[in-house]
Amino acid sequence: MSSNDTTSPTLGRRTVLRLLGGAAVSTTALGGITDSARAQSGSDLDSWFAQTSNYDGVVDETGRSTVTVTVGSQANGGAFGFGPAAVRVDPGTTVVWEWSGKGGSHNVAAEDGSFESDLVGDSGHTFERTFDSTGVYTYVCTPHKTLGMKGAIVVGDVGGATATEAAGSTGSTDSTDSAGEGESESTESAGEGDADLDAWFENTSNFDGVEAQTGLQRVTVEVGSQANGGAFGFGPAAIRVSKGTTVAWTWTGEGGSHNVAAEDGSFESDLVSAGDHTFEHTFEEAGTYTYACTPHKTLGMKGAVVVTDDEGGSNAQVAEPFGDPGTERLGGIALAGTFGAMLASPALFGAFIWLKGEGGESAGETYPKGKSE
């Protein structure tokens, strides 16, 4: 198998999402509002945090009158996390959210509408809320919710609020997150047949089955297509090709720096942000090859190439001469149409035969002819 990049890597990174309009709610006026009916006891936090990379159970912060949560901690492929993601506190505790100044503008917005901060990007900005009633309160950063920027406050002893408690909790008010890969992935190595692609693509918004591309010698996949809350997708996400097919990944230039990295290490491109960059890999063995964009894997930027045992057929020979990836999928249809037009026009057909060097006397001659001696 062979792989190659066609341009040098560019390590520039663009803003992940555009800023949204801010909510005009005061950061101090909501501190004493009672929670009562707004509490959500017994929430399934494992389901709520399915896309949140830094969730690792509920951090026990009981026994403290004030607890601090960082806004813009490292998670979900950038500074798109609350740290800790979930905390347990006593009734009457004041939670203070403090902005890190990273990851652009963030806010803190309760899912049930009971509290919402301004949309702010400044480091050191704070928003606080006192929780008086027992329950589970889930919240998000509105512009980065689709990236997994979610949080939860568990107030009191709420049965069924979470499946696990975070191990080794120290009760510190300045918890620091790591940008861990907080997801369980199911992949198969090459040659073992189809992987469980539904599990692999569990958090990939643009996966809608495997697109058939068999019989082609070269197939193109976009890097940075619109998916997963921005330009964080491979398009198509999953393709089925014949053995011997070359897959060419072409960068759109959107969504920052991306790469193409096989889960089994069999191929990996440079990390590039420039549009029109391409990376190619030829698949010589049947199997299922899963890959991801390393910096945006937690956002769901994943792909798969399913390689069948059959060799490329007639379409594989047709796709090559066109060169333009946009015409590859036309395959035999395009070439058949070309020959059909020539057969329908005697003049065009004659010109074709002459160009192929089969035009009788004129075959192989150079024009204009020189004078005969």
C-alpha positions as CSV (number, residue, x, y, z in Angstrom):
1,M,0.0,0.0,0.0
2,S,1.2,3.5,-0.7
3,S,0.4,6.9,0.6
4,N,1.5,10.4,-0.2
5,D,0.8,14.1,0.5
6,T,1.1,16.6,-2.3
7,T,1.8,19.8,-0.4
8,S,3.7,20.8,2.7
9,P,1.9,20.9,6.0
10,T,0.3,24.1,7.3
11,L,-0.2,24.2,11.0
12,G,-2.4,27.3,11.2
13,R,-5.7,27.0,13.1
14,R,-8.8,28.9,12.4
15,T,-11.6,29.8,14.8
16,V,-13.8,26.8,15.3
17,L,-17.1,28.5,15.3
18,R,-18.4,32.0,14.6
19,L,-19.5,34.1,17.6
20,L,-23.2,34.2,18.4
21,G,-25.2,37.0,19.8
22,G,-25.1,37.3,23.6
23,A,-28.0,36.8,26.0
24,A,-28.8,40.0,27.9
25,V,-29.0,38.5,31.4
26,S,-27.2,40.1,34.4
27,T,-24.3,38.0,35.9
28,T,-25.3,38.9,39.4
29,A,-29.0,39.3,39.6
30,L,-29.9,35.6,39.4
31,G,-27.9,34.5,42.5
32,G,-30.8,34.3,44.9
33,I,-33.6,32.8,42.7
34,T,-35.1,29.7,44.1
35,D,-34.8,26.5,42.1
36,S,-37.9,24.5,43.3
37,A,-39.8,23.0,40.3
38,R,-36.9,23.6,37.9
39,A,-34.8,20.8,39.4
40,Q,-34.4,17.7,37.2
41,S,-34.0,14.8,39.7
42,G,-32.7,11.5,38.4
43,S,-31.2,12.7,35.1
44,D,-29.2,10.3,33.0
45,L,-25.9,12.1,33.0
46,D,-24.1,9.4,31.0
47,S,-26.5,10.0,28.1
48,W,-26.3,13.8,28.6
49,F,-22.5,13.7,28.3
50,A,-22.3,11.2,25.5
51,Q,-20.4,13.7,23.3
52,T,-18.4,15.4,26.1
53,S,-14.8,14.3,26.1
54,N,-13.9,15.5,29.7
55,Y,-16.8,13.9,31.5
56,D,-15.5,11.2,33.8
57,G,-18.2,11.0,36.5
58,V,-19.4,13.6,39.1
59,V,-16.8,15.4,41.1
60,D,-17.8,15.5,44.8
61,E,-17.7,19.1,46.0
62,T,-20.1,18.7,48.9
63,G,-19.2,20.4,52.2
64,R,-18.2,23.6,50.5
65,S,-20.2,26.9,50.4
66,T,-18.7,28.0,47.1
67,V,-17.5,25.9,44.2
68,T,-15.7,27.2,41.1
69,V,-16.2,25.8,37.5
70,T,-13.8,26.9,34.7
71,V,-15.5,28.0,31.5
72,G,-13.3,27.3,28.5
73,S,-11.2,24.4,29.8
74,Q,-9.4,22.1,27.4
75,A,-11.9,19.5,26.1
76,N,-13.8,18.5,23.0
77,G,-11.0,19.4,20.6
78,G,-10.1,22.8,22.0
79,A,-11.0,25.1,24.8
80,F,-14.6,23.9,24.7
81,G,-15.3,22.5,28.1
82,F,-16.6,23.2,31.6
83,G,-14.1,22.0,34.3
84,P,-15.2,19.9,36.0
85,A,-18.0,18.9,33.7
86,A,-20.2,17.7,36.5
87,V,-20.1,18.5,40.2
88,R,-22.1,17.4,43.3
89,V,-22.9,20.1,45.8
90,D,-25.0,20.6,48.9
91,P,-28.2,22.6,48.8
92,G,-27.5,26.3,49.4
93,T,-24.1,26.1,47.6
94,T,-23.1,28.9,45.3
95,V,-21.4,27.8,42.0
96,V,-19.1,30.4,40.4
97,W,-18.3,30.0,36.7
98,E,-15.0,31.6,35.8
99,W,-13.9,32.3,32.2
100,S,-10.5,31.2,31.1
101,G,-10.5,33.6,28.1
102,K,-9.8,30.7,25.7
103,G,-11.9,29.2,23.0
104,G,-13.7,32.4,22.0
105,S,-17.0,33.6,23.5
106,H,-18.8,31.3,25.9
107,N,-21.9,31.4,28.0
108,V,-23.6,29.3,30.7
109,A,-27.2,28.5,29.8
110,A,-29.5,26.1,31.8
111,E,-31.4,23.7,29.6
112,D,-34.6,24.4,31.6
113,G,-34.1,28.2,31.2
114,S,-33.7,28.8,34.9
115,F,-30.4,30.7,34.5
116,E,-28.2,32.1,31.7
117,S,-25.1,34.2,31.6
118,D,-23.9,36.7,29.1
119,L,-21.9,35.5,26.1
120,V,-18.3,36.5,27.1
121,G,-14.8,35.9,25.9
122,D,-12.8,37.8,28.6
123,S,-10.6,36.0,31.0
124,G,-11.6,36.4,34.6
125,H,-15.2,37.1,34.0
126,T,-17.5,35.3,36.5
127,F,-21.1,34.3,36.7
128,E,-22.6,32.8,39.9
129,R,-25.8,31.0,40.9
130,T,-26.9,29.7,44.3
131,F,-28.7,26.3,44.2
132,D,-31.2,25.9,47.0
133,S,-33.2,22.9,45.9
134,T,-32.2,19.3,45.4
135,G,-32.1,18.2,41.8
136,V,-29.9,17.8,38.7
137,Y,-29.4,21.0,36.6
138,T,-27.9,20.5,33.2
139,Y,-26.5,23.5,31.2
140,V,-24.5,24.2,28.1
141,C,-22.4,26.8,26.2
142,T,-25.0,27.8,23.5
143,P,-22.6,28.3,20.6
144,H,-20.5,25.2,21.4
145,K,-23.2,22.8,22.5
146,T,-22.9,20.6,19.4
147,L,-19.1,20.3,20.2
148,G,-19.9,18.7,23.5
149,M,-19.5,21.8,25.8
150,K,-22.0,20.7,28.5
151,G,-22.1,20.7,32.3
152,A,-24.2,19.6,35.2
153,I,-24.8,20.5,38.8
154,V,-26.1,17.7,41.1
155,V,-27.6,19.3,44.2
156,G,-27.9,17.0,47.2
157,D,-28.4,13.2,47.3
158,V,-30.2,12.6,44.0
159,G,-30.8,8.9,43.3
160,G,-29.9,7.8,39.8
161,A,-28.3,11.2,38.9
162,T,-25.2,9.5,37.6
163,A,-23.7,6.1,37.0
164,T,-20.3,6.8,38.5
165,E,-18.5,9.1,40.8
166,A,-15.2,10.6,39.6
167,A,-12.3,8.6,41.1
168,G,-9.8,10.5,43.2
169,S,-11.9,13.6,43.7
170,T,-10.0,16.1,45.9
171,G,-12.7,18.7,46.3
172,S,-10.6,21.4,44.8
173,T,-12.4,24.5,43.5
174,D,-9.9,24.9,40.7
175,S,-10.3,21.5,38.9
176,T,-8.2,21.2,35.7
177,D,-9.4,19.1,32.8
178,S,-7.4,17.2,30.2
179,A,-8.5,17.0,26.6
180,G,-9.0,13.3,26.9
181,E,-10.6,11.0,24.4
182,G,-13.7,10.4,26.4
183,E,-15.4,8.0,24.1
184,S,-15.4,4.2,23.6
185,E,-14.6,3.3,20.1
186,S,-15.2,0.1,18.2
187,T,-12.9,-0.6,15.3
188,E,-11.5,-3.5,13.4
189,S,-8.1,-3.9,11.9
190,A,-7.7,-4.2,8.1
191,G,-8.7,-7.6,6.6
192,E,-11.1,-8.6,9.3
193,G,-14.3,-7.7,7.4
194,D,-16.6,-4.8,8.1
195,A,-16.2,-3.1,11.4
196,D,-19.1,-2.2,13.6
197,L,-19.5,1.2,11.8
198,D,-22.6,2.2,13.6
199,A,-20.6,2.2,16.9
200,W,-17.6,3.9,15.2
201,F,-19.8,6.7,13.9
202,E,-21.9,7.0,17.0
203,N,-21.2,10.8,17.3
204,T,-20.6,11.5,13.6
205,S,-23.5,13.6,12.3
206,N,-23.0,13.0,8.6
207,F,-22.8,9.2,8.6
208,D,-25.7,7.7,6.8
209,G,-24.5,4.3,5.7
210,V,-21.7,3.2,3.4
211,E,-21.6,4.8,0.0
212,A,-20.9,2.4,-2.9
213,Q,-17.8,3.4,-4.9
214,T,-16.7,0.0,-6.1
215,G,-15.3,-0.4,-9.6
216,L,-13.4,2.9,-9.6
217,Q,-9.7,3.2,-9.8
218,R,-9.7,6.5,-7.9
219,V,-12.2,7.9,-5.4
220,T,-12.3,11.4,-3.8
221,V,-13.3,12.2,-0.2
222,E,-13.6,15.8,1.1
223,V,-11.7,16.8,4.3
224,G,-13.5,19.6,6.1
225,S,-17.0,19.0,4.8
226,Q,-19.9,20.5,6.8
227,A,-20.7,18.1,9.7
228,N,-20.5,17.8,13.5
229,G,-21.3,21.5,14.2
230,G,-18.9,23.0,11.6
231,A,-16.4,22.0,8.9
232,F,-15.5,18.9,10.8
233,G,-16.5,16.0,8.6
234,F,-15.2,13.7,5.9
235,G,-17.5,13.6,2.9
236,P,-18.7,10.9,2.4
237,A,-18.0,9.6,5.9
238,A,-17.9,6.0,4.7
239,I,-17.2,4.5,1.3
240,R,-17.0,1.0,-0.1
241,V,-14.3,0.5,-2.8
242,S,-12.7,-2.3,-4.8
243,K,-9.3,-3.7,-3.9
244,G,-6.5,-1.7,-5.6
245,T,-8.5,1.6,-5.5
246,T,-6.7,4.8,-4.6
247,V,-8.6,7.1,-2.3
248,A,-7.7,10.8,-2.6
249,W,-8.6,13.1,0.3
250,T,-9.0,16.7,-0.8
251,W,-9.0,19.6,1.8
252,T,-11.8,22.2,1.6
253,G,-9.7,24.8,3.5
254,E,-12.4,25.1,6.1
255,G,-12.5,24.2,9.8
256,G,-8.9,24.8,10.6
257,S,-6.1,22.2,10.4
258,H,-7.1,18.6,9.6
259,N,-5.3,15.3,9.0
260,V,-6.3,11.8,7.9
261,A,-5.0,9.2,10.4
262,A,-5.8,5.5,10.2
263,E,-6.7,3.9,13.6
264,D,-4.4,1.0,12.9
265,G,-1.5,3.3,11.9
266,S,-1.3,2.1,8.3
267,F,-1.5,5.6,6.9
268,E,-1.4,9.2,8.1
269,S,-1.3,12.6,6.3
270,D,0.2,15.8,7.4
271,L,-1.8,18.3,9.5
272,V,-2.9,20.9,6.9
273,S,-5.4,23.8,6.7
274,A,-4.8,24.9,3.1
275,G,-7.6,24.3,0.6
276,D,-6.9,21.9,-2.3
277,H,-4.2,20.0,-0.5
278,T,-4.5,16.3,-1.3
279,F,-3.4,13.0,0.3
280,E,-3.7,9.6,-1.4
281,H,-3.6,6.0,-0.3
282,T,-4.0,2.9,-2.3
283,F,-5.8,0.0,-0.6
284,E,-4.4,-3.3,-1.8
285,E,-6.0,-5.6,0.8
286,A,-9.7,-6.2,1.6
287,G,-10.9,-5.1,5.0
288,T,-12.4,-2.2,6.9
289,Y,-10.1,0.8,7.5
290,T,-11.3,3.4,10.0
291,Y,-9.6,6.8,10.3
292,A,-10.1,10.2,12.0
293,C,-8.9,13.8,12.0
294,T,-6.7,13.7,15.1
295,P,-7.5,17.2,16.5
296,H,-11.2,16.9,15.8
297,K,-11.8,13.2,16.5
298,T,-13.8,13.9,19.7
299,L,-16.1,16.1,17.7
300,G,-17.0,13.2,15.5
301,M,-14.7,13.8,12.5
302,K,-14.3,10.2,11.5
303,G,-14.3,8.1,8.3
304,A,-14.1,4.6,7.0
305,V,-13.0,2.8,3.9
306,V,-14.5,-0.6,3.3
307,V,-12.4,-2.5,0.7
308,T,-14.0,-5.5,-1.1
309,D,-12.2,-8.5,-2.5
310,D,-13.2,-7.8,-6.1
311,E,-10.7,-6.1,-8.4
312,G,-11.7,-2.9,-10.1
313,G,-13.9,-3.5,-13.2
314,S,-14.4,-1.6,-16.4
315,N,-15.4,1.6,-14.6
316,A,-11.9,1.6,-12.9
317,Q,-10.3,1.9,-16.3
318,V,-12.8,4.6,-17.3
319,A,-12.4,6.9,-14.3
320,E,-8.6,7.3,-14.7
321,P,-8.4,9.5,-17.9
322,F,-10.7,12.2,-16.7
323,G,-8.3,13.4,-14.0
324,D,-10.9,15.6,-12.4
325,P,-12.2,14.0,-9.2
326,G,-15.6,15.5,-9.8
327,T,-16.1,13.4,-12.9
328,E,-14.8,10.1,-11.4
329,R,-18.3,8.9,-10.3
330,L,-19.6,9.3,-13.9
331,G,-17.4,6.2,-14.8
332,G,-18.6,4.3,-17.8
333,I,-21.5,6.6,-18.4
334,A,-19.3,9.5,-19.4
335,L,-17.1,7.5,-21.8
336,A,-20.1,5.7,-23.2
337,G,-21.7,9.0,-24.0
338,T,-18.5,10.2,-25.7
339,F,-18.4,7.2,-28.0
340,G,-22.1,7.4,-28.6
341,A,-21.7,10.9,-29.9
342,M,-18.9,9.9,-32.2
343,L,-20.9,7.1,-33.7
344,A,-23.8,9.4,-34.3
345,S,-21.6,11.8,-36.3
346,P,-19.7,10.4,-39.2
347,A,-17.4,13.4,-39.3
348,L,-16.6,13.2,-35.7
349,F,-16.0,9.5,-35.9
350,G,-13.7,9.9,-38.8
351,A,-11.7,12.6,-37.0
352,F,-11.4,10.2,-34.0
353,I,-10.1,7.3,-36.2
354,W,-7.6,9.7,-37.8
355,L,-6.4,10.9,-34.4
356,K,-5.9,7.3,-33.3
357,G,-3.5,6.7,-36.2
358,E,-5.9,4.4,-38.1
359,G,-6.8,6.8,-41.0
360,G,-5.4,4.8,-43.9
361,E,-2.8,6.7,-45.9
362,S,-2.7,9.7,-43.6
363,A,-1.9,7.6,-40.6
364,G,1.3,8.7,-39.0
365,E,2.0,11.5,-41.5
366,T,3.1,15.0,-40.5
367,Y,1.4,18.2,-41.8
368,P,2.1,20.2,-43.8
369,K,3.8,17.8,-46.0
370,G,7.2,18.6,-47.5
371,K,7.7,18.8,-51.3
372,S,8.4,15.5,-53.0
373,E,11.7,15.2,-54.6
